Amino acid sequence: MYKYFLAFGLSFMFFSAYSQSKNDSPLKIGIVGLVHDHVHGILNRSGQTDIEIVGIVEPNQSLAQKYAKRYGFSMDIVYDDLESMLEATKPQAVTAFNTIYDHLKVVEVCAPRGIHVMVEKPLAVSLAHARQMEKLARQHQIHLLTNYETTWYASNHEVYRLVQEEKAIGSPRKIVVHDGHPGPKEIGVSEEFLEWLTDPKWNGGGALMDFGCYGANLITWFMQGQRPTSVTAVTQQIKPDIYPKVDDEATIVITYPQMQGVIQASWNWPVGRKDMEVYGQTGYIHTVDGTAMRLRLQEKSAEKSSQAPERKHPYDDPFTYLAAVVKGEVKVKPTDLSSLENNMVVMEILEAARESASTGKTVKLK
């Protein structure tokens, strides 16, 4: 009997050690595309060991060579197409830094192979694409995450805690989200990024898609996944000489039974900003940036400034988070900012906003 338990104990220790070692090993990641300027976030992670970039898909060899020289990766890991990269390098997950239109192709190729996918915002170029992606992800049981810069803002999470958990200002009545900058060309994005970002086929629109998705994502999060009852949007082309194919200014109003959301998306502002105002029954909270906030919790109280506490590992970085999700260390809730459920609602909002802006009518969501 003693020998049995000894053998079982040794086997269990070996399995535990193996599991721990496997869990501690870096997540093998493939990068799909280098034409999205957000790719610098994953290429510029020297010294971090939670992920390992095993392959890159980029048919533009001159662009790949430029980034290889800048970040020190070998051209040996660069492939012309996704299938070749997957067969040669066997990643556990891929991150999509290609056009929004091509997000669907990434899921079509990766999902049947059981490879998890994280795309840059928004999830898809259209609701039709999003539904195909959702079907594939569920059928093949892969994680399909959407990455937003604002997901990692400590201020957003502190406001959510104060509003939804502490009930510090009562029930939300209006949420206003501002996301914009002077324009992609004006701030000097790369030529490769600008080419598709300002094309309605590849990006689905202009400022409405590029920046409207942030507000839709955050408001859906605050509403815990609830779908709005209506969407009304107005878009403009203030700089048709620079952006002849797409809108560069958008305002979206989304309504709920007892709440209203306003999303302001712009390529015309004098400075870049990503902030949010949450108004409740008794007070308001404004985020100023990724950490700073202004609060007035009661009508008779004075406004005060506050700093949000830092986000803890692995909730402080998109690629650390992806690794933790794939390894089973973090469970993605349907209401989470990165979740497929949240981002399917986001796509409903964006689709309705495009329709509303086109027709001049409010769109009721069934």
C-alpha positions as CSV (number, residue, x, y, z in Angstrom):
1,M,0.0,0.0,0.0
2,Y,2.8,2.4,0.9
3,K,4.5,1.7,-2.5
4,Y,1.2,2.5,-4.2
5,F,0.9,5.8,-2.5
6,L,4.6,6.6,-3.0
7,A,4.2,5.8,-6.7
8,F,1.0,7.9,-6.9
9,G,2.6,10.8,-5.0
10,L,5.7,10.8,-7.3
11,S,3.4,10.6,-10.4
12,F,1.3,13.5,-9.1
13,M,4.4,15.6,-8.3
14,F,5.8,14.9,-11.8
15,F,2.4,15.9,-13.3
16,S,2.2,19.0,-11.2
17,A,5.7,20.0,-12.0
18,Y,5.1,19.3,-15.7
19,S,1.9,21.3,-15.6
20,Q,3.5,24.2,-13.8
21,S,6.5,24.2,-16.2
22,K,4.1,24.1,-19.2
23,N,2.1,27.0,-17.7
24,D,5.2,29.0,-17.0
25,S,6.5,28.7,-20.6
26,P,5.8,31.7,-22.9
27,L,2.7,31.6,-25.0
28,K,3.7,31.0,-28.7
29,I,2.1,33.8,-30.7
30,G,1.9,34.5,-34.4
31,I,1.5,38.1,-35.7
32,V,-0.8,38.5,-38.7
33,G,0.1,41.7,-40.5
34,L,2.3,44.7,-39.8
35,V,0.1,47.3,-41.5
36,H,-1.6,48.4,-38.3
37,D,0.5,50.8,-36.3
38,H,-0.7,49.3,-33.0
39,V,1.7,46.4,-33.9
40,H,4.5,48.4,-32.3
41,G,2.9,47.5,-28.9
42,I,3.7,43.8,-29.3
43,L,7.0,44.2,-31.1
44,N,8.3,46.6,-28.5
45,R,8.1,44.2,-25.5
46,S,11.8,43.5,-25.0
47,G,12.6,41.8,-21.7
48,Q,9.2,40.3,-21.2
49,T,8.9,36.6,-21.2
50,D,5.2,35.8,-21.1
51,I,4.9,35.5,-24.9
52,E,7.2,34.3,-27.7
53,I,6.7,35.6,-31.2
54,V,7.2,32.5,-33.4
55,G,6.0,33.8,-36.7
56,I,4.9,36.9,-38.6
57,V,2.7,37.1,-41.7
58,E,3.5,40.1,-43.9
59,P,3.7,39.9,-47.7
60,N,5.2,43.4,-47.9
61,Q,8.8,42.4,-47.6
62,S,10.2,46.0,-47.5
63,L,7.9,46.7,-44.5
64,A,8.9,43.5,-42.8
65,Q,12.6,44.3,-43.3
66,K,12.1,47.8,-41.9
67,Y,10.5,46.4,-38.7
68,A,13.0,43.5,-38.5
69,K,15.9,46.1,-38.5
70,R,14.1,48.2,-35.9
71,Y,13.0,45.5,-33.5
72,G,15.7,42.8,-34.1
73,F,13.6,39.9,-35.3
74,S,14.8,37.5,-38.0
75,M,13.3,37.6,-41.4
76,D,13.3,33.8,-41.1
77,I,10.1,34.0,-39.1
78,V,8.3,36.2,-41.7
79,Y,5.9,34.4,-44.1
80,D,3.9,35.6,-47.1
81,D,0.6,33.9,-46.0
82,L,-1.1,32.8,-42.9
83,E,-1.4,29.1,-43.7
84,S,2.4,28.8,-44.2
85,M,3.1,30.5,-41.0
86,L,0.7,28.3,-39.0
87,E,2.1,25.1,-40.5
88,A,5.7,26.1,-39.9
89,T,5.6,27.6,-36.4
90,K,2.5,26.1,-34.7
91,P,1.4,29.1,-32.6
92,Q,-1.1,28.7,-29.8
93,A,-2.6,32.1,-30.6
94,V,-2.4,34.9,-33.2
95,T,-2.8,38.6,-32.9
96,A,-4.3,40.4,-35.9
97,F,-2.6,43.6,-37.0
98,N,-4.0,43.6,-40.5
99,T,-7.0,45.4,-42.0
100,I,-10.3,45.1,-40.2
101,Y,-11.8,43.5,-43.3
102,D,-9.2,40.7,-43.1
103,H,-10.1,39.8,-39.5
104,L,-12.7,37.4,-40.8
105,K,-10.0,35.5,-42.9
106,V,-7.8,35.2,-39.8
107,V,-10.6,33.5,-37.9
108,E,-11.6,31.3,-40.9
109,V,-8.0,29.9,-41.0
110,C,-7.2,29.8,-37.3
111,A,-10.5,28.6,-35.7
112,P,-10.6,25.1,-37.4
113,R,-7.0,24.6,-36.2
114,G,-7.9,25.4,-32.6
115,I,-5.7,28.6,-32.6
116,H,-7.0,31.4,-30.5
117,V,-7.3,34.9,-32.0
118,M,-7.0,38.5,-30.6
119,V,-7.8,41.3,-33.1
120,E,-7.3,45.0,-32.8
121,K,-10.5,47.0,-32.4
122,P,-13.1,46.8,-33.7
123,L,-13.9,43.1,-34.0
124,A,-15.0,43.2,-37.6
125,V,-15.7,45.5,-40.6
126,S,-19.4,44.7,-40.5
127,L,-22.0,42.8,-38.4
128,A,-22.2,40.2,-41.1
129,H,-18.5,39.5,-40.8
130,A,-18.8,39.5,-37.0
131,R,-21.5,36.9,-37.0
132,Q,-19.4,34.6,-39.2
133,M,-16.5,35.0,-36.9
134,E,-18.6,34.4,-33.8
135,K,-20.0,31.2,-35.4
136,L,-16.5,29.9,-36.1
137,A,-15.2,30.7,-32.7
138,R,-18.0,28.9,-30.9
139,Q,-18.0,26.0,-33.3
140,H,-14.3,25.4,-32.8
141,Q,-14.2,26.6,-29.1
142,I,-11.5,29.2,-29.5
143,H,-11.1,32.4,-27.6
144,L,-11.8,35.4,-29.9
145,L,-10.8,38.6,-28.1
146,T,-10.8,42.3,-29.2
147,N,-8.1,44.6,-27.9
148,Y,-8.8,48.3,-27.2
149,E,-6.3,50.7,-25.7
150,T,-8.8,51.9,-23.2
151,T,-9.3,48.4,-21.8
152,W,-6.0,48.8,-19.9
153,Y,-6.8,52.3,-18.5
154,A,-6.8,52.0,-14.7
155,S,-9.2,55.0,-14.5
156,N,-11.9,53.2,-16.5
157,H,-11.8,50.3,-14.1
158,E,-11.9,52.5,-11.0
159,V,-14.9,54.3,-12.4
160,Y,-16.6,51.0,-13.1
161,R,-15.9,49.8,-9.5
162,L,-17.2,53.0,-8.0
163,V,-20.4,53.0,-10.2
164,Q,-21.3,49.4,-10.4
165,E,-19.9,47.9,-7.2
166,E,-19.8,50.8,-4.7
167,K,-23.0,52.5,-6.2
168,A,-21.2,55.8,-5.4
169,I,-23.4,57.9,-7.7
170,G,-26.5,55.8,-8.0
171,S,-27.6,54.2,-11.3
172,P,-26.0,55.6,-14.4
173,R,-28.2,58.1,-16.3
174,K,-25.8,59.3,-19.1
175,I,-22.4,58.2,-20.2
176,V,-20.4,60.4,-22.6
177,V,-17.3,59.0,-24.3
178,H,-14.8,61.1,-26.2
179,D,-12.3,59.5,-28.5
180,G,-10.4,61.4,-31.2
181,H,-7.4,63.3,-32.4
182,P,-6.5,65.7,-35.2
183,G,-6.7,63.0,-37.8
184,P,-4.6,59.9,-38.8
185,K,-2.7,61.8,-41.5
186,E,-2.2,64.8,-39.3
187,I,-0.7,62.8,-36.5
188,G,1.7,61.0,-38.9
189,V,0.5,57.4,-39.0
190,S,2.4,55.1,-41.3
191,E,1.6,55.1,-45.1
192,E,0.6,51.5,-44.9
193,F,-1.8,52.2,-42.0
194,L,-3.3,55.3,-43.6
195,E,-4.0,53.6,-46.9
196,W,-6.5,51.1,-45.5
197,L,-7.7,53.1,-42.4
198,T,-9.2,55.7,-44.8
199,D,-10.9,53.2,-47.1
200,P,-14.5,52.1,-46.4
201,K,-13.9,48.6,-47.7
202,W,-11.0,47.8,-45.4
203,N,-12.0,49.8,-42.3
204,G,-15.7,49.9,-42.7
205,G,-15.8,53.7,-42.4
206,G,-13.7,56.5,-40.9
207,A,-13.9,58.1,-37.5
208,L,-17.2,56.3,-36.8
209,M,-15.6,52.9,-36.9
210,D,-12.1,53.9,-35.8
211,F,-13.1,55.8,-32.7
212,G,-16.8,55.1,-32.3
213,C,-16.0,51.5,-31.3
214,Y,-14.3,52.7,-28.1
215,G,-17.5,54.3,-26.7
216,A,-19.7,51.4,-27.8
217,N,-17.3,49.0,-26.0
218,L,-17.2,51.0,-22.8
219,I,-20.9,51.8,-22.6
220,T,-21.8,48.1,-23.3
221,W,-19.5,47.2,-20.4
222,F,-21.1,49.6,-18.0
223,M,-24.5,48.3,-19.1
224,Q,-23.3,44.8,-18.4
225,G,-23.8,43.6,-21.9
226,Q,-27.3,45.0,-22.4
227,R,-28.2,45.9,-26.0
228,P,-29.5,49.5,-26.5
229,T,-33.1,50.0,-27.7
230,S,-32.1,52.6,-30.4
231,V,-29.1,54.1,-32.2
232,T,-29.0,57.6,-33.8
233,A,-25.9,58.8,-35.6
234,V,-24.7,61.9,-37.5
235,T,-21.5,61.8,-39.5
236,Q,-19.7,64.6,-41.4
237,Q,-16.8,64.9,-43.9
238,I,-15.2,68.1,-42.6
239,K,-11.9,67.4,-44.5
240,P,-13.0,65.8,-47.8
241,D,-9.7,66.9,-49.4
242,I,-7.8,64.7,-46.9
243,Y,-10.4,61.9,-46.3
244,P,-12.5,61.8,-49.5
245,K,-13.9,58.3,-49.0
246,V,-14.9,58.2,-45.3
247,D,-16.4,60.3,-42.5
248,D,-14.0,62.2,-40.2
249,E,-16.6,63.3,-37.6
250,A,-19.2,61.2,-35.9
251,T,-21.7,61.5,-33.0
252,I,-23.7,58.4,-31.9
253,V,-26.5,58.5,-29.4
254,I,-27.6,55.1,-28.0
255,T,-30.6,54.8,-25.7
256,Y,-31.6,52.3,-23.0
257,P,-34.8,52.2,-20.9
258,Q,-33.2,54.4,-18.2
259,M,-29.9,55.5,-19.6
260,Q,-28.5,57.4,-22.6
261,G,-25.0,57.0,-24.1
262,V,-23.3,59.6,-26.3
263,I,-20.2,58.6,-28.3
264,Q,-18.1,61.4,-29.8
265,A,-15.6,60.2,-32.4
266,S,-13.4,62.6,-34.3
267,W,-10.5,63.1,-36.6
268,N,-10.8,66.9,-36.2
269,W,-9.9,67.7,-32.6
270,P,-6.9,69.9,-31.9
271,V,-5.5,67.3,-29.4
272,G,-5.8,63.6,-28.9
273,R,-8.1,62.4,-26.1
274,K,-9.7,59.3,-24.8
275,D,-11.9,60.0,-21.8
276,M,-15.3,59.4,-20.4
277,E,-18.0,61.1,-18.3
278,V,-20.4,59.0,-16.2
279,Y,-23.4,60.8,-14.7
280,G,-25.5,59.1,-12.1
281,Q,-28.5,59.9,-9.9
282,T,-26.4,61.7,-7.3
283,G,-23.1,62.7,-8.8
284,Y,-20.6,62.3,-11.7
285,I,-17.2,60.9,-12.4
286,H,-14.9,62.0,-15.3
287,T,-11.9,60.2,-16.4
288,V,-9.1,62.6,-17.6
289,D,-6.7,60.0,-18.9
290,G,-5.6,56.5,-18.2
291,T,-5.1,57.1,-14.5
292,A,-6.6,60.6,-13.5
293,M,-10.2,61.2,-12.5
294,R,-12.4,64.1,-11.4
295,L,-15.3,63.2,-9.0
296,R,-18.3,64.9,-7.5
297,L,-20.3,62.2,-5.7
298,Q,-23.0,64.5,-4.3
299,E,-24.6,67.7,-5.4
300,K,-23.4,69.6,-2.4
301,S,-19.9,68.2,-2.4
302,A,-17.0,69.8,-4.1
303,E,-15.3,68.3,-7.1
304,K,-12.1,66.5,-6.3
305,S,-9.3,64.9,-8.2
306,S,-8.2,61.3,-7.8
307,Q,-5.7,58.8,-9.2
308,A,-6.8,55.3,-10.0
309,P,-4.7,52.4,-8.5
310,E,-2.5,50.5,-10.9
311,R,-3.9,47.5,-12.6
312,K,-2.5,44.2,-11.4
313,H,-0.9,41.5,-13.5
314,P,-2.2,40.1,-15.9
315,Y,-4.8,42.9,-16.2
316,D,-2.3,45.5,-17.2
317,D,-1.3,44.5,-20.7
318,P,-3.2,43.0,-23.6
319,F,-0.6,40.3,-24.5
320,T,0.0,39.2,-20.8
321,Y,-3.8,39.0,-20.6
322,L,-4.0,36.9,-23.8
323,A,-1.4,34.5,-22.4
324,A,-3.3,34.2,-19.1
325,V,-6.6,33.5,-20.9
326,V,-5.2,30.9,-23.3
327,K,-3.4,29.1,-20.3
328,G,-6.7,29.1,-18.3
329,E,-5.4,31.4,-15.6
330,V,-8.1,34.0,-16.4
331,K,-11.7,33.3,-17.4
332,V,-13.2,35.8,-19.8
333,K,-16.7,36.8,-18.6
334,P,-19.4,37.6,-21.2
335,T,-19.5,41.2,-19.8
336,D,-15.8,41.8,-20.0
337,L,-14.4,44.5,-22.3
338,S,-12.4,42.0,-24.5
339,S,-15.2,39.4,-24.7
340,L,-16.9,38.2,-27.8
341,E,-20.3,38.9,-26.3
342,N,-19.5,42.5,-25.6
343,N,-18.0,43.1,-29.0
344,M,-21.0,41.5,-30.8
345,V,-23.1,44.2,-29.2
346,V,-20.5,46.8,-30.3
347,M,-20.9,45.6,-33.9
348,E,-24.7,45.9,-33.6
349,I,-24.2,49.5,-32.5
350,L,-21.7,50.4,-35.2
351,E,-23.8,48.8,-37.9
352,A,-26.9,50.7,-36.7
353,A,-24.9,53.9,-36.5
354,R,-23.8,53.6,-40.1
355,E,-27.4,53.0,-41.2
356,S,-28.7,55.9,-39.2
357,A,-26.1,58.3,-40.5
358,S,-26.9,57.1,-44.0
359,T,-30.7,57.4,-43.8
360,G,-31.0,60.3,-41.3
361,K,-33.3,58.1,-39.2
362,T,-33.1,56.5,-35.7
363,V,-32.5,52.8,-35.9
364,K,-34.5,50.7,-33.5
365,L,-32.8,47.5,-32.4
366,K,-35.1,44.5,-32.3
